[in-house]
Amino acid sequence: MTKQRATRPSFVSRVLASLVDYLVILGWMLVLAVITTLLWLVTGEFYNWLQLGVAGAQLLGFLVLVLPVGIYLFLSEASPAAATLGKRRMRLHVVNRRTGGRASTAQILLRTVTKLLPWEIAHFSVWNFVAIASTGSTEFPSWLYAVAIFADLLPVLYLLLVAFEAEGRAPHDLIAGTRVVKLQPAP
């Protein structure tokens, strides 16, 4: 077996890995769109998620979109490959920052939850905007704008940390005690 050494991956390789993973996520969203269209063709109407209330709509969105994405991320990074499809394509792996070895299941779970937190914050603001707009109102509370702006800025923070943090660690890596490495043959 060839010895390998772990190096810090380039910012570009991290972004490209994320783009591949977003294609996987878009594929899942396409499946959901097809199911929604089929339900519409059968019933003749679209289901109004807001009938469940704002919290119910958010929970349903979590169950059909975010949870499956989270399961994909978790199972991929907890697998022996320690990588999503995008990371595999770029030869990247998630490791325990301290030991350089395999990250624990708890670390991968914490990493996944932290990674998806901006999505849930954004969904929270969107569902609240939609609920208010559905009443005919065009006035939204300033706290809701603040939440939406915060949700929009979080991905920028994630990218800035990957670009400028010493080990290229995003918030989910910092919180979970992990890092992403590129394995290369040892000299």
C-alpha positions, 0 to 999 in steps of 0.5 A: 500500500502506497503511503500518502500525506495529507495536505491542505486542499486549494480553495478552488478544489473545495468550491468545485467539490461543493458544486458537485455536491450541489448538483446531487442536491439539485438532482434530489430537488428535481425528484421532488419537483417531479413528484409535486407535478405528478401529484398536481396532475392527479389532484388538480391542485398544489398543496398549500404547505401554509395550511400546516402553519409556518412551523408545520411548513418549515418542518415539512420542508425540513423532512423532504429537503434538508433531512435527505440532504443531511443524510447524504452528507452524513452517510458520505462523510461517515463512510470509509471514503470520508467524503461526499461525491464532490470531495471524492471527485476532488480527492478530498477527505474529512478527518479529525483535526487533532489526530489526522485520522478518521473523524468520529461519527459524532464529529460528522453529525455535528459537522453536518448539522452546523453545515445545514444551519444556514439553510434552516435559518433561510427557510425560517425567514422565507416561510415567515415572509410567505406567511405574512405576504399570504395575508395580503400584507406588504409590511414585514417586521425588521427582525425578519429582514435581519434574519434573512440578511444573516442567513444570506451572509452565513455562506459568505462567512463559510467561504471566507473561512475556507479561503483565509483560515490557516487550515481552510476550515469552515465553521462546521469544521471549527465546531466539529473539530474536523478538517478537509485534507487532500491525500497525495502520494508521499514523496 
